[in-house]
Amino acid sequence: MTVILPQHYHARRALEQARVVCITPSDAERQDIRPLRIGILNVMPKAESYEYTLLKPLGRSILQIEPLWIRLESHTYTSSDQGHIQNLYVTFEDAVRRQPLDGLLLTGAPVETIPFEEVQYWNELVSILAYARRNVASTLGICWGGMALAKLLDIEKLMLDKKLFGVFQNRNLQRDHSIIGETDDIFWCPQSRHSGYSEEALELAANAGTLSLLSHSPTTGYTIFESTDQRYLMHLGHPEYEPERLVYEYQRDLEAGRTDVEPPANVDVENPVNTWRSHRNEFYSQWLKFIYDAVSFGVWPLGHASSMRPSMHPTAPSGELADLARISPGND
């Protein structure tokens, strides 16, 4: 349960109060273990505030992780603290220059009503995700991030008649799965999205050998699935959310005058409680364990050596880095 953070990281005290062990890079160097390098493409509004939301479950793992906050050069981050972004976030090219990433996480984003090709940073993101599929043990997409991964598998999203919003029961479809297997047979998870997929489309992709379907809800449909090579893991929910976040989003939408949003299902907005914490903690911990096993035992030969020792890691392929360097910021 250890996260490597700068000494004066803004959310350090809050994380420590949440029982997440935080150590400095110099402390980490004195430990006889190499942390997992997890790249995080954080495209949520107010990025600096959302960091805590992600680090809290990631920090529950027994494994030591080093989060690398990755800045998209074609994204403006207008709602975020620009100084914070400049000081803490690095480009993807810089993140993989000396050592490869072990895992990559792509957050949700408030752009799901926009066609992917019209998202300002889509071209850059496609290049990064394509590189990750070849060179990173596992890439996890949350909500819109999961839809972005599905798009790269040629699975098209559908706009919903109204926002899917609230906390819903899901059934674990693969109890022997390396990541979802330890989750309860029935578990709760928040959803907050305006788009999704028809069950027929996902079942067709599964029958074609493109996807493995991992969880299902009668209300929300298939919510967790992965590419059959296990490089892309898609979770359409927000397991990292706290209940107060759902209340905040509901009040925000009301103040914005939106008429397509109802109160979050199965949530008491006056007294919200967390009914999905065990799923959240288990899901992220097992994802990190899957990555650890993959890079430790040489399951993924591309971009990784068969040892956890830093000296055994090759640098990223220069040709692909050169391709990334040529990605130009701006609209698609």
C-alpha positions as CSV (number, residue, x, y, z in Angstrom):
1,M,0.0,0.0,0.0
2,T,2.7,2.4,-1.0
3,V,2.7,5.3,-3.5
4,I,5.8,7.3,-4.4
5,L,5.1,11.0,-4.3
6,P,7.0,14.3,-4.1
7,Q,7.6,15.4,-0.5
8,H,5.2,18.3,-0.8
9,Y,2.6,16.7,-3.0
10,H,-0.7,18.6,-2.5
11,A,-2.8,15.5,-1.5
12,R,-0.2,13.7,0.5
13,R,-1.8,14.5,3.9
14,A,-5.3,13.4,2.7
15,L,-3.9,10.1,1.3
16,E,-2.0,9.4,4.6
17,Q,-5.2,10.1,6.5
18,A,-6.9,7.5,4.2
19,R,-4.2,5.0,5.3
20,V,-2.3,5.1,2.1
21,V,1.5,5.0,2.7
22,C,3.3,7.8,0.9
23,I,7.1,7.8,0.5
24,T,9.4,10.1,-1.4
25,P,11.5,9.0,-4.4
26,S,14.7,9.0,-2.2
27,D,13.0,6.7,0.3
28,A,11.9,4.4,-2.5
29,E,15.5,4.1,-3.8
30,R,16.5,2.7,-0.4
31,Q,13.9,-0.1,-0.6
32,D,14.9,-3.4,-2.3
33,I,12.0,-3.4,-4.7
34,R,11.2,-1.8,-8.0
35,P,7.8,0.0,-8.1
36,L,5.4,-0.5,-10.9
37,R,5.5,2.5,-13.3
38,I,1.8,3.3,-13.9
39,G,1.2,6.0,-16.5
40,I,-2.0,8.0,-15.9
41,L,-3.7,9.9,-18.6
42,N,-5.9,12.1,-16.5
43,V,-8.3,14.1,-18.7
44,M,-11.0,14.6,-16.0
45,P,-11.9,18.2,-15.2
46,K,-9.9,19.8,-12.4
47,A,-7.3,17.2,-12.9
48,E,-5.4,17.9,-9.7
49,S,-8.5,17.2,-7.6
50,Y,-9.2,13.9,-9.3
51,E,-5.7,12.6,-8.6
52,Y,-6.6,11.8,-5.0
53,T,-9.7,9.9,-6.2
54,L,-7.4,7.6,-8.3
55,L,-4.5,7.3,-5.9
56,K,-6.7,6.2,-3.0
57,P,-7.7,2.8,-4.5
58,L,-4.4,2.4,-6.4
59,G,-2.6,2.9,-3.1
60,R,-4.5,0.1,-1.4
61,S,-2.5,-2.5,-3.3
62,I,0.3,-4.2,-1.4
63,L,2.5,-3.4,-4.4
64,Q,4.6,-0.2,-4.6
65,I,3.6,2.0,-7.5
66,E,5.0,5.1,-9.1
67,P,2.3,7.1,-10.8
68,L,3.5,9.1,-13.8
69,W,1.0,11.8,-14.7
70,I,1.0,12.2,-18.4
71,R,0.1,15.4,-20.2
72,L,-1.5,15.4,-23.6
73,E,0.2,18.1,-25.6
74,S,-3.0,18.7,-27.7
75,H,-5.2,19.1,-24.6
76,T,-5.5,22.5,-22.9
77,Y,-6.6,21.5,-19.3
78,T,-8.5,24.7,-19.0
79,S,-10.2,23.8,-15.8
80,S,-7.0,22.6,-14.1
81,D,-4.3,24.3,-12.2
82,Q,-1.8,25.1,-15.0
83,G,1.2,25.4,-12.7
84,H,0.4,22.0,-11.2
85,I,0.1,20.4,-14.7
86,Q,3.4,21.9,-15.8
87,N,5.2,20.9,-12.6
88,L,3.9,17.3,-12.2
89,Y,2.8,16.1,-15.6
90,V,5.1,14.9,-18.3
91,T,4.6,14.1,-22.0
92,F,4.2,10.5,-23.0
93,E,7.5,10.6,-24.8
94,D,9.3,11.7,-21.6
95,A,7.4,9.0,-19.6
96,V,8.7,6.1,-21.7
97,R,12.1,7.6,-22.7
98,R,14.3,5.9,-20.1
99,Q,12.1,3.0,-18.9
100,P,8.9,1.5,-20.3
101,L,5.6,1.8,-18.4
102,D,4.3,-1.3,-16.7
103,G,0.6,-0.2,-16.9
104,L,-1.4,2.7,-18.3
105,L,-4.7,4.2,-17.1
106,L,-7.0,6.4,-19.1
107,T,-9.6,8.3,-17.1
108,G,-13.1,9.4,-18.1
109,A,-13.6,12.8,-19.8
110,P,-16.5,15.2,-20.3
111,V,-16.5,14.6,-24.1
112,E,-18.6,11.5,-24.5
113,T,-21.3,13.3,-26.4
114,I,-18.8,14.3,-29.0
115,P,-17.7,12.0,-31.8
116,F,-14.2,10.6,-31.0
117,E,-12.8,12.1,-34.2
118,E,-13.9,15.6,-33.1
119,V,-12.2,15.4,-29.7
120,Q,-9.3,17.8,-29.8
121,Y,-6.7,15.4,-28.5
122,W,-8.0,12.2,-30.2
123,N,-5.2,11.8,-32.7
124,E,-2.5,12.1,-30.0
125,L,-4.4,9.7,-27.8
126,V,-4.8,7.1,-30.5
127,S,-1.1,7.0,-31.1
128,I,-0.4,6.6,-27.4
129,L,-2.9,3.8,-27.0
130,A,-1.7,2.0,-30.0
131,Y,1.9,2.2,-28.7
132,A,0.6,1.0,-25.3
133,R,-1.0,-2.1,-26.8
134,R,2.3,-3.2,-28.2
135,N,4.5,-2.2,-25.2
136,V,2.5,-2.0,-22.0
137,A,1.3,-5.0,-20.1
138,S,-2.2,-3.6,-19.5
139,T,-4.1,-0.4,-20.3
140,L,-7.2,0.3,-18.2
141,G,-9.9,2.7,-19.5
142,I,-12.5,4.1,-17.1
143,C,-15.9,5.3,-18.4
144,W,-15.1,7.3,-21.5
145,G,-11.5,6.0,-21.3
146,G,-13.0,2.5,-21.7
147,M,-15.1,3.7,-24.7
148,A,-11.9,5.1,-26.3
149,L,-10.3,1.6,-26.0
150,A,-13.4,0.0,-27.5
151,K,-13.3,2.5,-30.4
152,L,-9.8,1.2,-31.2
153,L,-11.3,-2.3,-31.4
154,D,-13.9,-1.0,-33.9
155,I,-16.8,-1.1,-31.5
156,E,-19.0,2.0,-31.8
157,K,-20.7,3.6,-28.8
158,L,-24.3,4.7,-28.8
159,M,-25.8,7.8,-27.2
160,L,-28.3,7.0,-24.5
161,D,-31.8,8.6,-24.3
162,K,-30.9,9.9,-20.8
163,K,-27.9,9.8,-18.6
164,L,-27.1,6.5,-16.9
165,F,-26.6,7.7,-13.4
166,G,-26.4,6.0,-10.1
167,V,-25.2,2.8,-8.5
168,F,-26.2,-0.5,-10.0
169,Q,-25.8,-4.2,-9.3
170,N,-23.5,-6.2,-11.6
171,R,-22.9,-9.9,-12.0
172,N,-19.4,-11.3,-12.2
173,L,-19.3,-13.4,-15.4
174,Q,-15.9,-15.0,-15.0
175,R,-15.1,-16.1,-11.5
176,D,-11.7,-17.6,-12.6
177,H,-10.6,-14.4,-14.3
178,S,-7.2,-13.0,-13.4
179,I,-8.6,-9.6,-12.5
180,I,-12.3,-9.8,-12.0
181,G,-12.3,-13.3,-10.5
182,E,-11.8,-12.2,-6.9
183,T,-14.7,-9.7,-7.1
184,D,-18.0,-10.7,-5.5
185,D,-20.4,-12.7,-7.7
186,I,-22.8,-9.8,-7.3
187,F,-21.3,-6.3,-6.8
188,W,-22.4,-2.7,-6.9
189,C,-20.7,0.0,-9.0
190,P,-21.4,3.7,-9.9
191,Q,-22.3,4.7,-13.4
192,S,-22.2,8.3,-14.8
193,R,-22.4,8.4,-18.5
194,H,-24.5,9.5,-21.5
195,S,-23.4,6.8,-23.9
196,G,-22.8,3.0,-24.0
197,Y,-23.2,-0.1,-26.1
198,S,-25.9,-2.4,-27.3
199,E,-25.6,-5.9,-25.8
200,E,-25.8,-7.3,-29.3
201,A,-22.7,-5.3,-30.5
202,L,-20.6,-6.5,-27.5
203,E,-21.8,-10.1,-27.8
204,L,-21.0,-10.0,-31.6
205,A,-17.5,-8.8,-30.8
206,A,-17.1,-11.5,-28.2
207,N,-18.2,-14.2,-30.6
208,A,-15.8,-12.8,-33.1
209,G,-12.9,-13.3,-30.7
210,T,-12.4,-9.5,-30.1
211,L,-13.6,-9.2,-26.6
212,S,-14.0,-11.2,-23.4
213,L,-17.1,-10.1,-21.4
214,L,-16.5,-9.9,-17.7
215,S,-19.5,-8.4,-15.9
216,H,-23.2,-7.6,-16.7
217,S,-26.1,-5.8,-15.2
218,P,-29.8,-6.0,-16.4
219,T,-29.9,-2.2,-16.1
220,T,-26.5,-1.1,-17.5
221,G,-25.6,-4.0,-19.8
222,Y,-22.0,-5.3,-20.0
223,T,-19.9,-2.9,-17.9
224,I,-16.5,-4.6,-17.7
225,F,-14.8,-6.3,-20.7
226,E,-11.4,-6.7,-22.2
227,S,-9.6,-7.4,-25.5
228,T,-8.9,-11.1,-25.9
229,D,-5.1,-10.4,-25.7
230,Q,-5.7,-8.8,-22.3
231,R,-3.9,-5.6,-23.3
232,Y,-7.0,-3.4,-23.1
233,L,-9.3,-3.5,-20.0
234,M,-12.5,-1.5,-20.2
235,H,-14.6,-0.5,-17.2
236,L,-17.6,1.7,-18.1
237,G,-18.3,2.5,-14.5
238,H,-16.5,4.7,-12.0
239,P,-15.4,2.3,-9.2
240,E,-13.1,5.0,-7.9
241,Y,-15.9,7.4,-7.1
242,E,-17.0,8.2,-3.6
243,P,-20.8,8.7,-3.0
244,E,-20.3,12.4,-2.5
245,R,-19.1,12.7,-6.1
246,L,-22.4,11.4,-7.4
247,V,-24.2,14.0,-5.3
248,Y,-21.9,16.7,-6.6
249,E,-22.5,15.8,-10.2
250,Y,-26.3,15.7,-9.7
251,Q,-26.2,19.2,-8.1
252,R,-23.9,20.5,-10.8
253,D,-26.2,19.3,-13.6
254,L,-29.2,20.8,-11.9
255,E,-27.4,24.2,-11.6
256,A,-26.5,23.9,-15.3
257,G,-30.2,23.5,-16.1
258,R,-29.9,20.1,-17.6
259,T,-33.3,18.3,-18.0
260,D,-32.0,14.9,-19.0
261,V,-30.5,14.0,-15.6
262,E,-32.5,12.3,-12.9
263,P,-31.3,11.8,-9.2
264,P,-28.7,9.1,-9.0
265,A,-30.4,5.7,-8.8
266,N,-29.9,3.8,-5.5
267,V,-28.3,6.8,-3.8
268,D,-29.8,8.8,-1.0
269,V,-28.5,12.3,-1.9
270,E,-29.2,13.5,1.6
271,N,-27.2,10.7,3.2
272,P,-25.1,8.9,0.5
273,V,-23.2,5.8,1.5
274,N,-20.6,3.7,-0.3
275,T,-21.8,0.2,-1.3
276,W,-19.1,-0.6,-3.8
277,R,-15.8,0.0,-1.8
278,S,-14.9,-3.7,-1.8
279,H,-15.3,-3.9,-5.6
280,R,-13.2,-0.7,-6.0
281,N,-10.4,-1.9,-3.9
282,E,-10.3,-5.5,-5.3
283,F,-10.6,-4.4,-8.9
284,Y,-7.6,-1.9,-8.8
285,S,-5.5,-4.2,-6.6
286,Q,-6.0,-7.2,-8.9
287,W,-5.3,-5.1,-12.0
288,L,-2.0,-4.1,-10.4
289,K,-1.2,-7.7,-9.5
290,F,-2.0,-8.7,-13.1
291,I,0.6,-6.2,-14.3
292,Y,3.1,-7.3,-11.7
293,D,2.8,-10.9,-12.7
294,A,3.0,-10.0,-16.4
295,V,6.2,-8.0,-16.1
296,S,7.8,-10.2,-13.4
297,F,7.5,-13.5,-15.2
298,G,8.0,-12.3,-18.8
299,V,4.4,-12.8,-20.0
300,W,4.6,-9.8,-22.2
301,P,7.9,-9.8,-24.2
302,L,7.4,-6.5,-26.1
303,G,9.0,-3.6,-24.3
304,H,9.6,-5.6,-21.1
305,A,12.4,-7.9,-19.9
306,S,11.7,-10.9,-17.7
307,S,12.9,-9.4,-14.5
308,M,11.7,-6.6,-12.2
309,R,15.2,-5.3,-11.8
310,P,15.5,-1.8,-13.3
311,S,18.8,-2.7,-15.1
312,M,16.9,-5.3,-17.1
313,H,14.5,-2.9,-18.7
314,P,15.2,-1.9,-22.2
315,T,14.4,1.6,-23.4
316,A,11.4,2.2,-25.6
317,P,11.8,1.7,-29.4
318,S,13.3,4.8,-30.8
319,G,11.2,4.6,-34.0
320,E,8.0,4.7,-32.0
321,L,9.2,7.5,-29.8
322,A,10.0,9.4,-32.9
323,D,6.5,8.9,-34.2
324,L,5.1,10.2,-30.9
325,A,7.3,13.2,-31.1
326,R,5.8,14.1,-34.5
327,I,2.3,14.3,-33.0
328,S,1.2,17.9,-33.5
329,P,-1.1,19.6,-31.0
330,G,-4.4,21.1,-32.1
331,N,-7.8,20.1,-33.4
332,D,-8.3,16.9,-35.4
